[in-house]
Amino acid sequence: MAHIWPIGGGKGGSGKSFLASSLGRLLAKAGKKTLLIDLDLGAANLHTMVDVPYPDKCFSDFVSRKINLLEDTVLATPFPHLFLISGAHDSLDIANLSYEKKIKTLKSIAKLKYEHIILDLGAGTAINTLDFFLASGNGIFVTTPEPTSIENVYRLMRAIYLRRIRHYFTTDEFKALEKKVKELLGDDYFNKPENIVAVVRKEFPEKFALIRKDFNSFHFKLILNQLRKQDSVELGSQICKIIKKHLGLHVDFAGNIAYDEHVHDAICQRVSFLDRYPHTRAANDLRELNRKMSNSFGEQLILNYL
C-alpha cells in the first residue's frame, strides 16, 4: 500500500510545490517508486519543478474521461523512479470539481501502484483541498514565518478538522449540532473543533467515539519553510503548541527549511535545487526532513471517509 503524503498550505508562496518536488526527488533517489500528483486545481505548476516542460496529458484528461484510467495520465520525469500526474493543461473549470469526480479521483489514487504518492494541493480552504488532504491519515502543512502565512495555515488546520467532523453527520444533524453549540457556548465557539467535540461527546456519544478514534489516527505535521537568520528556530514548535491550546489538535513539528535565494535561481533555470546546490543549509534541511518523514509513517488510512 502506498504512503500518501498530502501537502497543503493556507497561503500561496509557502513553498508547497518546491517541497513536494524536493521530497519526491529524494525518495526517488533512494530507489523508491514515487508519484507526484499536481492537485493545485486551476493553478498547477509542479511540472516546472521536475523539468517536464510540455506535458502531453494531464489530470483533466482523466476528469473529462478523455483518458479512462488515472494511471494512464502518468508522465515520466528526467529523474529515475520519479513520475508525475500534471495539471499543466487543466481546464478552466477544474477547480469546481464535482463530488462524483472527486470521489472517483480519490478511489483511483488509492489503486495506483507506487511506494510513495505526494499530493501537491492548492492553497486555502476550498472543499476539494480539504477532502484531498484527508485522503490519508498523514498530511503535511507548510507555512513561512510571516504572520499572514501562519494565520492562514492555522485556518486550514481548523477547516480540515471541522470538515472531518462534518462527515459523521447528516445535513439536518449537523444543523442541530451547530444550534446546540451556539446555545451552550455562543456564536463564536462553533469554529473551534474542541468545542464541537465536547458537545458531540454529550449529545452523540457513538459519533464521538468514532471522531476521537479518527483524530487519534491522524499524523499531521508542520514544516516551517524559508526560515531566515533572524527568525527563531523554535517558531514551528511554538505554532504547534498554540494549535494544541486553541484548537485542541495535535500537530507534530517536523522541522525547518532555511531560506535560500538559490531556490529561485534553480526554479528559473528548471534544474533540481538539490542537484545544483547540494551543500547548502536548505538542501541539508530537506534531506533531514525526508529522513524523519520516511521513518515516521505507520499504517495508512487511505480514503477513510468514503
C-alpha positions as CSV (number, residue, x, y, z in Angstrom):
1,M,0.0,0.0,0.0
2,A,1.4,3.4,-1.0
3,H,2.3,6.1,1.5
4,I,0.2,9.1,0.6
5,W,1.5,12.5,1.6
6,P,-0.9,15.4,1.0
7,I,0.9,18.7,1.2
8,G,-1.2,21.8,1.9
9,G,-0.7,25.5,2.9
10,G,-3.0,28.2,3.8
11,K,-1.4,30.8,1.5
12,G,0.2,30.8,-1.9
13,G,4.0,31.1,-1.9
14,S,4.6,29.0,1.1
15,G,6.7,26.5,-1.0
16,K,4.3,23.6,-1.3
17,S,5.4,22.7,-4.8
18,F,9.1,23.1,-4.0
19,L,8.7,20.9,-1.0
20,A,6.6,18.3,-2.9
21,S,9.2,18.1,-5.8
22,S,12.1,18.0,-3.4
23,L,10.7,15.2,-1.2
24,G,9.8,13.3,-4.4
25,R,13.3,13.7,-5.7
26,L,14.9,12.5,-2.5
27,L,12.6,9.4,-2.3
28,A,13.2,8.6,-5.9
29,K,16.9,9.0,-5.5
30,A,16.7,6.4,-2.7
31,G,15.2,4.0,-5.2
32,K,11.6,4.4,-4.1
33,K,9.0,4.4,-6.9
34,T,7.4,7.8,-6.3
35,L,4.5,9.7,-7.9
36,L,3.8,13.4,-7.7
37,I,0.2,14.5,-8.4
38,D,-0.5,18.1,-9.0
39,L,-3.9,18.8,-7.4
40,D,-3.5,22.6,-7.2
41,L,-6.6,22.8,-9.3
42,G,-6.5,25.7,-11.7
43,A,-3.0,26.8,-10.7
44,A,-0.8,23.8,-11.4
45,N,2.9,24.3,-11.8
46,L,4.5,21.2,-10.4
47,H,5.8,20.1,-13.8
48,T,8.2,23.0,-13.9
49,M,9.8,21.8,-10.7
50,V,10.7,18.4,-12.2
51,D,11.7,19.6,-15.7
52,V,8.6,18.3,-17.6
53,P,8.1,21.4,-19.9
54,Y,5.3,20.3,-22.2
55,P,3.0,17.6,-20.7
56,D,1.1,15.9,-23.4
57,K,-1.6,14.6,-20.9
58,C,-2.8,15.8,-17.6
59,F,-5.3,15.3,-14.8
60,S,-8.1,17.0,-16.7
61,D,-7.9,14.3,-19.3
62,F,-9.0,11.8,-16.6
63,V,-11.7,14.0,-15.2
64,S,-13.2,14.7,-18.6
65,R,-13.0,10.9,-19.5
66,K,-10.7,11.6,-22.4
67,I,-8.5,9.1,-20.6
68,N,-10.3,6.4,-18.7
69,L,-7.7,5.4,-16.2
70,L,-5.8,7.8,-13.9
71,E,-2.7,5.6,-14.3
72,D,-2.7,6.4,-18.0
73,T,-2.1,10.1,-17.3
74,V,1.2,9.4,-15.6
75,L,4.3,11.0,-17.1
76,A,7.9,10.0,-16.7
77,T,10.3,12.7,-15.4
78,P,14.1,13.1,-16.1
79,F,14.7,11.5,-12.7
80,P,14.7,7.7,-12.3
81,H,11.8,6.3,-10.2
82,L,10.0,9.7,-10.2
83,F,6.7,10.1,-12.0
84,L,4.2,12.9,-12.4
85,I,0.5,13.5,-13.0
86,S,0.5,17.0,-14.2
87,G,-2.2,19.7,-14.0
88,A,-0.4,21.9,-16.6
89,H,-3.3,21.9,-19.1
90,D,-6.2,21.5,-16.8
91,S,-9.4,23.1,-18.0
92,L,-10.5,26.4,-16.5
93,D,-13.4,24.8,-14.6
94,I,-11.3,22.1,-13.0
95,A,-11.3,23.9,-9.6
96,N,-15.0,23.3,-9.4
97,L,-14.6,19.5,-9.3
98,S,-17.9,17.8,-8.6
99,Y,-18.4,15.4,-5.7
100,E,-18.7,12.4,-8.0
101,K,-15.5,13.2,-9.9
102,K,-13.6,13.9,-6.7
103,I,-14.6,10.5,-5.2
104,K,-13.6,8.8,-8.5
105,T,-10.2,10.5,-8.3
106,L,-9.6,9.6,-4.7
107,K,-10.5,5.9,-5.3
108,S,-8.3,5.9,-8.4
109,I,-5.3,7.4,-6.4
110,A,-5.7,4.6,-3.8
111,K,-5.3,2.0,-6.5
112,L,-2.0,3.4,-8.0
113,K,1.0,1.1,-7.6
114,Y,3.7,3.3,-6.1
115,E,5.6,3.3,-2.9
116,H,5.0,7.0,-2.2
117,I,2.4,9.3,-3.6
118,I,2.8,13.0,-3.0
119,L,-0.3,15.3,-3.5
120,D,0.6,19.0,-4.1
121,L,-2.6,20.7,-3.1
122,G,-4.0,24.2,-3.7
123,A,-3.6,26.9,-1.1
124,G,-6.6,27.9,1.1
125,T,-9.6,26.1,2.5
126,A,-11.6,25.1,-0.6
127,I,-13.7,21.9,-0.1
128,N,-11.7,19.9,-2.7
129,T,-8.4,20.9,-1.0
130,L,-9.8,19.7,2.4
131,D,-11.0,16.4,1.0
132,F,-7.8,15.7,-0.8
133,F,-5.8,16.4,2.3
134,L,-8.0,13.9,4.2
135,A,-7.2,11.2,1.6
136,S,-4.6,9.8,4.1
137,G,-4.1,9.6,7.8
138,N,-0.9,11.6,7.2
139,G,-0.5,15.1,5.9
140,I,2.0,17.9,5.8
141,F,1.2,21.6,6.5
142,V,3.6,24.2,5.1
143,T,4.0,27.7,6.3
144,T,6.5,30.5,6.2
145,P,7.4,32.7,9.3
146,E,5.3,35.6,8.1
147,P,2.3,36.2,10.4
148,T,-0.2,36.1,7.4
149,S,1.1,32.7,6.4
150,I,0.9,31.4,9.9
151,E,-2.6,32.7,10.3
152,N,-3.7,31.1,7.1
153,V,-2.3,27.7,7.9
154,Y,-4.0,27.8,11.3
155,R,-7.3,28.4,9.4
156,L,-6.5,25.5,7.1
157,M,-5.9,23.1,10.0
158,R,-9.2,24.2,11.7
159,A,-11.1,23.8,8.4
160,I,-9.7,20.3,7.9
161,Y,-10.8,19.0,11.3
162,L,-14.2,20.7,11.0
163,R,-14.6,19.0,7.6
164,R,-13.8,15.6,9.2
165,I,-16.4,16.2,12.0
166,R,-18.9,17.1,9.4
167,H,-18.5,13.7,7.7
168,Y,-20.2,12.0,10.6
169,F,-23.5,13.9,10.4
170,T,-26.4,14.3,8.0
171,T,-27.2,17.8,7.0
172,D,-30.1,18.0,9.5
173,E,-28.0,16.5,12.3
174,F,-25.2,19.0,11.7
175,K,-27.6,21.9,11.7
176,A,-28.9,20.7,15.1
177,L,-25.3,20.3,16.3
178,E,-24.4,23.8,15.2
179,K,-27.5,25.2,17.0
180,K,-26.6,23.3,20.2
181,V,-23.1,24.5,20.3
182,K,-24.2,28.1,19.9
183,E,-26.8,27.7,22.6
184,L,-24.3,26.4,25.0
185,L,-21.2,28.3,24.1
186,G,-22.1,31.2,21.9
187,D,-21.8,32.0,18.2
188,D,-18.0,32.4,18.2
189,Y,-17.4,28.9,19.5
190,F,-18.6,26.9,16.6
191,N,-15.4,27.4,14.7
192,K,-13.3,25.7,17.4
193,P,-13.2,21.9,16.9
194,E,-12.7,21.1,20.6
195,N,-15.9,22.9,21.5
196,I,-17.9,21.0,18.9
197,V,-16.3,17.7,20.0
198,A,-17.3,18.5,23.6
199,V,-21.0,18.9,22.6
200,V,-20.8,15.8,20.4
201,R,-19.4,13.8,23.4
202,K,-22.5,14.7,25.4
203,E,-25.2,14.6,22.7
204,F,-23.8,12.0,20.3
205,P,-21.6,9.5,22.3
206,E,-21.4,6.9,19.5
207,K,-20.3,9.5,16.9
208,F,-17.9,10.9,19.5
209,A,-16.1,7.5,19.8
210,L,-15.7,7.4,16.0
211,I,-14.4,11.0,15.8
212,R,-12.0,10.5,18.7
213,K,-10.6,7.4,17.0
214,D,-10.3,9.3,13.8
215,F,-8.5,12.3,15.3
216,N,-6.1,9.9,17.2
217,S,-5.2,8.2,13.9
218,F,-4.1,11.4,12.2
219,H,-0.4,12.0,11.9
220,F,-0.3,15.6,10.7
221,K,3.0,17.5,10.6
222,L,4.0,21.1,10.2
223,I,7.0,22.3,8.2
224,L,8.3,25.9,8.5
225,N,9.8,26.9,5.2
226,Q,12.0,29.9,4.3
227,L,13.3,30.3,7.8
228,R,15.7,33.3,7.9
229,K,18.6,34.0,10.2
230,Q,16.6,36.5,12.3
231,D,13.7,34.0,12.8
232,S,13.5,31.8,15.9
233,V,14.3,28.1,15.2
234,E,11.6,27.4,17.9
235,L,8.8,29.2,16.0
236,G,7.4,26.0,14.5
237,S,7.2,24.2,17.8
238,Q,5.5,27.3,19.3
239,I,2.9,27.3,16.5
240,C,2.1,23.6,17.2
241,K,1.7,24.5,20.9
242,I,-0.7,27.3,20.1
243,I,-2.7,25.0,17.8
244,K,-2.9,22.5,20.6
245,K,-4.0,25.1,23.1
246,H,-6.6,26.9,21.0
247,L,-7.9,24.2,18.7
248,G,-7.2,21.1,20.8
249,L,-5.5,19.5,17.9
250,H,-2.2,17.6,17.9
251,V,0.2,18.5,15.0
252,D,3.9,17.5,15.2
253,F,6.6,19.9,14.2
254,A,8.7,18.2,11.5
255,G,11.4,20.8,11.1
256,N,12.6,24.0,9.5
257,I,13.8,24.6,5.9
258,A,16.3,27.5,5.7
259,Y,15.6,30.4,3.3
260,D,18.0,30.2,0.3
261,E,18.0,32.6,-2.6
262,H,19.3,29.8,-4.8
263,V,15.9,28.2,-4.8
264,H,14.6,31.0,-7.0
265,D,17.6,30.5,-9.3
266,A,17.1,26.8,-9.6
267,I,13.4,27.1,-10.4
268,C,14.0,29.7,-13.0
269,Q,16.7,27.6,-14.7
270,R,14.5,24.5,-14.4
271,V,17.1,22.5,-12.6
272,S,17.0,20.4,-9.4
273,F,17.9,22.6,-6.4
274,L,19.2,19.5,-4.6
275,D,21.5,18.7,-7.5
276,R,22.7,22.2,-8.2
277,Y,23.2,23.3,-4.6
278,P,23.6,20.1,-2.6
279,H,25.8,21.5,0.2
280,T,23.5,24.4,1.2
281,R,21.7,24.7,4.5
282,A,18.3,24.3,2.8
283,A,19.4,21.2,1.0
284,N,20.6,19.7,4.2
285,D,17.3,20.6,5.9
286,L,15.4,18.9,3.1
287,R,17.4,15.7,3.4
288,E,17.0,15.6,7.2
289,L,13.3,16.3,6.8
290,N,12.9,13.5,4.3
291,R,14.8,11.1,6.7
292,K,12.4,12.0,9.5
293,M,9.3,11.7,7.4
294,S,10.4,8.4,5.9
295,N,10.8,6.9,9.4
296,S,7.6,8.2,10.8
297,F,4.9,6.6,8.7
298,G,2.8,3.8,10.1
299,E,-0.3,2.2,8.6
300,Q,-2.1,4.4,6.1
301,L,-5.8,5.3,6.4
302,I,-6.5,5.8,2.8
303,L,-9.9,7.1,1.8
304,N,-11.2,6.5,5.3
305,Y,-14.1,8.8,4.7
306,L,-15.6,7.2,1.6
